[in-house]
Amino acid sequence: MLWIALHCPTLSLDWIERRFPAALIPAMAVTVRKGNQIYIQQANKPAQQQGVIAHQSLASALSLFPHLVVVEHDPNEEKKALREAAYAALRFTPSIVMQGSGLIAEVSASLKLFGGLKKLCQLLNRAVAAQGLQLCAGVAPAAGGAWLLARSASPQTVINGAGAKFRSLLDSLPVSLLESAQPHLEVIHGIGCKTLAELQQLPRGGIARRFGPDLLSELDRAYGDSPDPRKWLEVPEYFRQKMRLMAQVESAELLLVPVQRMIEQMCGWLASRHAAVSAFSFVLHHEYSLRQPHKSTPINIRLSGQSSDSRHLMILLRERLERTKIFAPVCELELAADEVTAGDDANLELFPTAQSESTSLNRFIEKLCSRLGPPAITGLKLVSDYRPECSQRFELLETDGMNGLRESPRETIPKELVRPAWLMDPPLELRVQRRQPVYGSPLKLIEGPERIEAGWWDDAGIARDYFIAENESGQLLWIYCEAVAAEKGKKEENKSWYLQGLFG
C-alpha cells in the first residue's frame, strides 16, 4: 500500500479565508480560550503585518490593530472544510481518510492511471489546495508514517518516504509529533529522548509501564509494524453543497473562485460514484431585506449529454453566471446535482462510438447556448410530411439530458425512397425542349414516376409525379410535373416541369 497524507497547518484560518473573495480578505485572527484569557491562535498575513502574532493575548492584538477581524476557533467548520476538500480529492482515489487537520489517501491503485507517484501527488495536492487550504504533504507505505511526515514538512512541500529511506526519515522526526506522547513530553525530553529513533531504543516494557500502551501502539502503526485499519470517507447519496460567504458580493467575477471549488467538489463526488451529471442547478442566495423581493437567483443548466468534466461544467456555469443579473448582494451559494446518471468514460473506449464522437459538437452547442441563450440556437427538425417543402423546419434545439440532442423521428420517409441532399426553395421551373425538360442539356428520365399527393388537411394540397433525371454531364436531379394537369387532359407537350433538388 502507498499513502499520501495532506496536512493543513493553518486550517483554523483557512476555512474562514476561503469564504471571502480574494480581493476582500481583511486582517483577521482566530482566537482560542485558555481559562479566563483569550489568545490569538493564528493570524493571517495582513494581520501579521500589523504586528498580530500567534499566542498573543486578544487585548494586546486589538491594541496594535483595532480593526482586526476576530473569529473564534470552530472545529465543526474546520471539519466541514476538510470534507469539502476530500470531495475534490475523490477524483483521484476513492480511499480517503479524514485525519484531524488533514486527509490521508491510499493511492496504490491510482498510480498507473495518473502517470506515476510524482504526477499523482502533484494533481492531488493541487486539487486540495484549490479548495483554499495550505498544505504539507508526506508519502509513505504506512498511513501513520505518512501523516507524521506531512506534519513535519514545511508549508507547500512534500516529503517522499516511499522507498527504503522511509524508516530513516521517521527516525529523525521529533517525539512531539506523536499524539499519545503529548501528556508525557516533559518526562520524555527529560530522559534524553527527542526523536523517534531515540524513543525506540528504550525498553518497550518500561515505555508501556511508564507512558501507557498507546504510545507504543501509535509508534508501531507509524512504522508499519502493526495493522492500522482506517475508516474510509463515506459520500452521501445526493450532492447538495452550500457555502456561506463572509462578505456580501455584488459582482459575478468575485464569485468565480468559490464556484470553481464547488464544481470540483461535485465532480469528485461524481467520480466516487462512477457517475455523470446531465442537469445541475446553482442558486445565489441574497441577504434578507424588506425592500428586496428577490430572496434567491436560480441558474438551472441542462446538458445535451452527461458529463463529469469539471472544466466543461465550469465553462457552462461561468457563461450563464456572467449573463445573470445580480439584483442584490449575494451572501450564500448553493450547488446541487439534479440529474445523475451512470457515467461512461470515452477515454476508455478501444474504438470511438457515435456518442463519443458527437460529444465535441454537443459541448460546442452547450457553450453557445450558455453564452447567447437558448433562443439563439436553432436546428433543423424533420417533420412527418411527404411534401418536400414541408418535411423539415428550423426550431430551437431541444436537449435531453439522457440522450444528447433530441432527434426527430426517422420514419418520416421510408428507407427505400431516395431523396436529394439539396432542395430548391422555391422549385425552379425548367425549360422544355421537344417535350423534354432541360437543365444544361436535355434530361433523361431514369427512375419514376413517384406520386406524392398530400396536404389536403391544411389547404395546401399537392399532386405531383417525381422523377430522377440525368443530364449529359452525369448530374442527377429530382424533378416533377403536376399530376393534376395530366388528369385534366392537358397536352403532354404543354406540361410544366420543375427542379425540386440536386443529388450530391
C-alpha positions in Angstrom: 0.0 0.0 0.0 1.0 3.6 -0.6 -0.3 6.6 1.3 -0.3 10.3 0.6 -1.0 12.5 3.7 -2.1 16.1 3.3 -1.7 18.2 6.5 -3.3 21.7 6.8 -1.3 23.6 9.4 -3.5 26.7 9.1 -6.9 25.0 8.8 -8.5 27.1 11.6 -7.8 30.2 9.5 -8.2 28.7 6.0 -11.9 27.8 6.4 -12.6 31.4 7.0 -10.5 33.0 4.3 -11.8 30.6 1.7 -15.3 32.2 2.2 -14.0 35.6 1.3 -13.3 36.7 -2.3 -9.5 37.1 -2.6 -9.8 40.8 -3.1 -11.9 41.3 0.1 -9.9 39.3 2.7 -9.4 41.5 5.7 -6.8 41.3 8.5 -8.1 38.6 10.7 -7.2 36.2 13.5 -8.6 33.0 15.1 -8.8 33.0 18.9 -8.9 30.3 21.5 -9.9 30.5 25.1 -7.5 29.3 27.8 -9.0 29.6 31.2 -10.3 33.2 31.5 -8.0 34.5 28.8 -8.4 34.7 25.1 -5.4 34.3 22.9 -4.6 34.5 19.2 -4.3 31.0 17.8 -3.4 32.0 14.2 -3.3 35.3 12.3 -3.3 35.8 8.5 -0.6 37.8 6.6 -2.4 41.2 6.7 -2.8 40.8 10.4 0.8 39.8 10.9 1.9 42.9 9.0 0.1 44.9 11.7 2.1 43.1 14.5 -0.5 40.4 15.4 1.1 37.1 16.1 0.1 33.7 17.5 -0.1 33.1 21.3 -0.6 36.8 21.7 -3.5 37.9 24.0 -6.5 39.3 22.3 -6.3 42.6 24.2 -2.7 43.1 23.0 -3.7 42.3 19.4 -6.5 44.8 19.4 -4.4 47.5 20.9 -2.0 47.0 18.0 -4.7 46.9 15.4 -8.2 47.9 16.5 -9.8 46.9 13.1 -8.7 43.3 13.5 -11.5 40.8 12.5 -11.7 38.2 15.2 -13.2 34.7 14.7 -13.5 32.1 17.4 -12.0 28.7 16.8 -14.7 26.4 15.4 -13.8 22.6 15.0 -17.1 21.9 13.2 -16.4 24.4 10.4 -12.9 23.0 10.1 -14.2 19.5 9.6 -16.7 20.8 7.1 -13.9 22.5 5.1 -11.9 19.2 5.2 -14.9 17.2 3.9 -15.4 19.6 1.0 -11.7 19.3 0.1 -12.0 15.5 0.4 -14.8 15.6 -2.3 -12.3 17.3 -4.7 -9.7 14.6 -3.9 -12.1 11.8 -4.7 -11.4 12.3 -8.4 -8.0 10.6 -7.8 -8.8 7.8 -5.3 -11.9 6.6 -3.5 -9.9 5.6 -0.5 -9.7 8.8 1.6 -9.5 9.1 5.4 -10.2 12.3 7.4 -7.4 12.7 10.0 -7.5 15.6 12.4 -6.4 18.6 10.5 -5.9 16.9 7.1 -6.5 14.0 4.8 -4.8 10.7 4.1 -5.3 8.9 0.8 -4.4 5.4 -0.3 -3.2 5.7 -3.9 -1.5 2.5 -4.9 -4.4 1.6 -7.3 -4.3 5.1 -8.9 -0.6 5.3 -9.8 -0.7 4.0 -13.4 -3.9 5.8 -14.2 -2.4 9.2 -13.3 1.1 8.8 -14.6 3.1 7.7 -11.5 3.6 8.8 -7.9 5.1 12.2 -8.7 2.3 13.3 -11.1 -0.4 11.9 -8.9 0.9 13.7 -5.8 1.0 17.0 -7.8 -2.5 16.5 -9.0 -3.9 15.6 -5.6 -2.0 18.4 -3.9 -3.2 20.9 -6.5 -6.9 19.8 -6.2 -7.0 20.1 -2.4 -5.0 23.3 -2.4 -7.5 24.8 -4.9 -10.1 24.4 -2.1 -8.4 27.2 -0.3 -6.2 25.2 2.1 -2.5 25.5 2.8 -0.9 22.0 2.6 2.1 20.0 3.7 2.4 16.5 2.2 4.0 13.2 3.1 4.3 9.9 1.2 4.9 6.6 3.0 3.9 2.9 2.8 2.1 3.3 6.2 -0.8 5.7 6.8 0.5 6.8 10.2 4.0 7.3 8.9 2.8 9.4 6.0 0.8 11.6 8.5 3.9 12.2 10.6 6.0 13.1 7.6 3.3 15.5 6.4 3.1 17.2 9.8 6.9 17.6 9.9 7.1 19.1 6.4 7.4 22.8 5.6 4.4 24.6 4.0 3.8 23.7 0.4 6.5 20.9 0.4 6.3 17.1 0.0 8.4 14.6 2.0 8.7 11.4 0.0 9.2 8.3 2.1 8.0 5.8 -0.4 11.4 4.0 -0.7 14.0 2.4 1.5 14.6 5.7 3.3 11.2 5.6 4.9 12.4 4.3 8.3 15.4 6.7 8.4 13.1 9.6 7.7 10.8 8.6 10.6 13.7 8.1 12.9 14.7 11.7 12.6 11.2 13.1 13.5 10.6 14.6 16.9 8.7 12.7 19.5 6.3 15.7 19.9 4.6 14.7 16.7 3.1 11.7 18.4 -0.4 12.5 19.8 -0.1 9.9 22.6 3.2 11.5 23.7 1.7 14.9 24.4 0.9 14.4 28.1 4.4 12.9 28.8 6.6 15.2 26.6 8.3 16.8 29.6 9.3 13.5 31.0 10.3 12.0 27.7 12.5 15.0 26.9 13.9 14.8 30.4 15.3 11.3 29.9 17.0 12.5 26.7 14.5 11.3 24.0 13.9 13.9 21.4 13.5 11.8 18.2 11.5 8.6 17.4 14.8 6.7 16.9 15.8 7.5 20.5 12.4 6.6 21.8 12.6 3.2 20.1 15.9 2.4 21.8 14.3 2.4 25.2 13.0 -0.9 26.6 9.4 -1.4 25.4 8.3 -2.8 28.7 9.4 0.3 30.5 7.7 2.6 28.0 4.4 0.7 28.3 4.5 0.8 32.2 5.5 4.5 32.4 3.6 6.1 29.5 0.9 3.5 28.7 0.4 1.1 25.8 -1.0 3.8 23.4 2.4 5.3 22.8 4.0 2.1 21.6 0.8 1.3 19.5 1.0 4.6 17.7 4.7 4.2 17.1 4.2 0.7 15.6 1.4 1.8 13.3 3.6 4.7 12.1 6.4 2.3 11.1 4.0 -0.2 9.6 4.9 -2.8 12.2 1.3 -3.4 13.3 -2.1 -3.2 11.5 -3.6 0.3 11.1 -7.3 -0.1 10.0 -8.8 3.1 8.7 -12.4 4.2 8.1 -12.9 5.5 4.5 -14.8 8.7 3.8 -18.5 8.0 3.1 -20.2 10.2 0.5 -23.9 10.9 0.6 -26.4 9.6 -1.9 -27.2 13.0 -3.2 -25.0 16.0 -3.8 -26.1 19.4 -2.5 -23.5 21.8 -1.1 -23.9 25.3 0.4 -21.2 27.9 1.1 -21.9 30.8 3.3 -19.9 33.9 2.2 -18.2 36.1 4.8 -18.7 39.2 2.6 -21.6 40.4 0.5 -20.7 40.1 -3.1 -22.3 42.1 -5.9 -20.0 41.1 -8.8 -20.2 37.8 -10.7 -16.4 37.9 -11.2 -15.8 37.7 -7.5 -17.9 34.5 -7.3 -15.9 32.5 -9.8 -13.3 31.2 -7.3 -15.9 29.7 -4.9 -17.9 28.5 -7.8 -14.9 26.6 -9.2 -14.3 25.0 -5.8 -17.9 23.8 -5.6 -17.8 22.4 -9.2 -14.6 20.5 -8.3 -16.4 19.1 -5.2 -19.3 17.9 -7.3 -17.1 16.3 -9.9 -15.2 14.5 -7.2 -18.5 13.2 -5.7 -19.5 12.0 -9.2 -16.2 10.2 -9.7 -16.6 8.4 -6.4 -20.0 7.1 -7.7 -18.8 6.4 -11.2 -21.5 8.8 -12.4 -22.0 11.9 -14.5 -24.5 14.7 -14.3 -27.0 15.6 -17.0 -28.6 18.6 -15.2 -27.5 20.7 -12.2 -28.6 23.9 -10.5 -26.7 26.8 -8.9 -28.5 29.2 -6.6 -27.4 32.6 -5.5 -29.0 33.4 -2.1 -29.4 37.1 -1.2 -29.3 38.9 2.1 -32.8 39.3 3.5 -34.3 42.8 3.2 -37.9 44.1 3.4 -37.2 46.2 0.3 -35.6 43.3 -1.6 -38.2 40.9 -3.1 -35.5 38.6 -4.6 -34.5 36.0 -2.0 -32.5 33.9 -4.4 -31.5 33.7 -8.1 -31.5 30.2 -9.5 -29.4 29.1 -12.5 -30.6 25.8 -14.0 -28.3 24.1 -16.5 -29.3 21.1 -18.6 -26.6 19.3 -20.7 -27.1 17.8 -24.1 -25.2 14.8 -22.8 -23.9 13.5 -19.5 -20.6 14.9 -18.2 -18.3 14.8 -15.2 -15.7 17.1 -16.7 -15.1 20.0 -14.2 -13.7 22.3 -16.9 -16.7 21.9 -19.2 -19.2 22.3 -16.4 -17.4 25.4 -15.1 -17.4 26.9 -18.6 -21.2 26.5 -18.9 -21.9 27.9 -15.4 -19.5 30.8 -15.9 -21.2 31.8 -19.1 -24.6 31.7 -17.5 -23.4 33.5 -14.4 -21.9 36.3 -16.4 -25.2 36.8 -18.2 -27.2 36.7 -14.9 -28.3 40.0 -13.4 -27.5 40.1 -9.7 -30.4 42.0 -8.1 -28.9 42.1 -4.6 -25.7 41.3 -2.7 -25.0 37.5 -2.6 -24.5 36.0 0.9 -24.7 32.3 0.2 -24.0 29.9 -2.7 -25.7 26.5 -3.3 -24.9 23.8 -5.9 -26.9 20.6 -6.5 -26.7 17.7 -8.9 -30.3 17.4 -10.1 -30.0 14.5 -12.6 -27.2 11.9 -12.1 -26.7 9.0 -14.5 -24.1 6.2 -14.8 -21.1 7.7 -16.4 -19.2 6.4 -19.5 -15.6 7.4 -19.9 -14.9 7.9 -23.6 -11.1 7.7 -22.9 -11.5 4.1 -22.0 -13.1 3.1 -25.4 -11.0 1.0 -27.7 -12.9 2.3 -30.7 -14.8 5.6 -30.7 -18.6 5.3 -30.7 -21.1 7.6 -32.2 -21.9 9.0 -28.8 -18.2 9.9 -28.0 -17.7 11.4 -31.5 -20.7 13.7 -31.0 -19.5 14.9 -27.6 -17.4 17.8 -29.0 -20.3 19.1 -31.1 -22.8 18.8 -28.2 -20.4 20.7 -25.9 -19.9 23.4 -28.5 -23.7 23.8 -28.8 -23.9 23.9 -25.0 -21.3 26.7 -24.8 -23.2 28.7 -27.4 -26.5 28.2 -25.5 -24.9 29.3 -22.3 -23.3 32.4 -23.8 -26.0 33.5 -26.2 -29.1 32.0 -24.6 -31.2 29.0 -25.9 -33.3 31.2 -28.2 -30.2 32.0 -30.3 -29.5 28.3 -31.3 -31.8 26.7 -33.8 -31.6 23.3 -35.6 -33.2 21.5 -38.5 -36.0 19.2 -37.4 -37.7 16.6 -39.5 -41.5 16.8 -39.9 -43.8 13.9 -40.7 -44.9 15.3 -44.1 -44.3 13.8 -47.5 -44.2 17.2 -49.2 -40.6 18.1 -49.6 -41.0 21.8 -48.8 -42.8 20.9 -45.6 -40.7 17.9 -44.4 -38.3 20.0 -42.3 -38.2 23.2 -40.4 -35.9 25.3 -38.2 -36.7 25.1 -34.5 -35.0 25.8 -31.2 -32.7 23.0 -30.3 -34.2 20.7 -27.7 -31.9 18.8 -25.4 -32.4 15.6 -23.5 -30.1 15.1 -20.5 -30.1 11.3 -21.1 -29.7 11.1 -24.9 -28.0 14.3 -26.0 -29.6 16.4 -28.7 -33.1 15.2 -29.1 -33.5 13.7 -32.6 -36.7 13.8 -34.7 -38.3 10.6 -35.8 -36.5 8.8 -38.6 -39.6 7.1 -40.0 -40.8 10.2 -41.9 -39.6 8.9 -45.2 -39.3 5.2 -46.0 -35.7 4.0 -46.4 -36.3 2.6 -49.9 -37.1 6.1 -51.2 -34.2 8.2 -52.4 -34.1 11.9 -51.6 -31.6 14.6 -52.7 -29.3 16.4 -50.3 -30.1 19.9 -51.7 -33.7 21.1 -52.2 -34.6 24.2 -54.2 -36.6 26.8 -52.4 -38.8 27.5 -54.3 -38.6 24.8 -57.0 -37.1 26.0 -60.3 -39.3 25.9 -63.4 -37.4 24.1 -66.2 -37.3 25.0 -69.9 -39.0 22.3 -72.1 -37.5 21.5 -75.5 -39.1 18.9 -77.7 -41.3 17.7 -74.8 -38.1 17.1 -72.7 -37.2 19.2 -69.6 -33.8 20.9 -70.0 -31.2 21.7 -67.3 -27.9 22.5 -69.0 -28.9 19.8 -71.5 -32.0 17.7 -72.2 -32.8 15.5 -69.3 -33.2 11.7 -69.4 -35.7 10.2 -67.0 -34.0 7.2 -65.4 -36.4 6.4 -62.5 -40.0 7.2 -61.7 -42.7 8.3 -61.5 -43.3 8.5 -57.8 -46.6 10.0 -56.9 -46.7 12.4 -53.9 -50.2 13.5 -53.1 -50.7 15.2 -49.7 -51.5 18.4 -47.9 -55.3 18.2 -48.2 -55.6 18.8 -44.4 -54.1 22.3 -44.5 -55.5 23.7 -47.8 -52.0 23.4 -49.4 -52.5 20.2 -51.3 -50.2 18.9 -54.0 -50.4 16.1 -56.5 -47.0 15.6 -58.3 -45.2 12.9 -60.2 -41.5 12.9 -59.3 -38.7 11.5 -61.4 -34.9 11.1 -61.1 -33.3 12.6 -64.2 -29.8 12.8 -65.6 -28.2 15.4 -67.9 -25.3 14.9 -70.3 -22.7 15.8 -67.6 -23.9 12.9 -65.4 -25.6 15.2 -62.8 -28.7 13.6 -61.1 -31.7 15.8 -60.5 -35.1 15.3 -58.8 -37.8 16.8 -60.9 -41.5 16.7 -61.0 -44.6 17.7 -63.1 -48.0 18.4 -61.8 -50.1 15.3 -61.8 -53.4 17.2 -61.7 -52.8 18.8 -65.1 -52.3 15.5 -66.7 -55.5 14.1 -65.2 -57.4 17.1 -66.6 -56.3 16.3 -70.1 -53.6 18.8 -70.5 -51.5 18.0 -73.5 -48.1 16.3 -72.9 -46.1 18.9 -74.7 -47.5 21.7 -72.6 -46.7 20.1 -69.2 -44.6 22.2 -66.9 -41.5 20.7 -65.2 -39.8 21.8 -62.0 -36.5 21.1 -60.4 -37.0 20.1 -56.8 -33.5 19.2 -55.8 -30.0 18.0 -56.7 -28.3 14.8 -55.6 -24.7 15.1 -54.2 
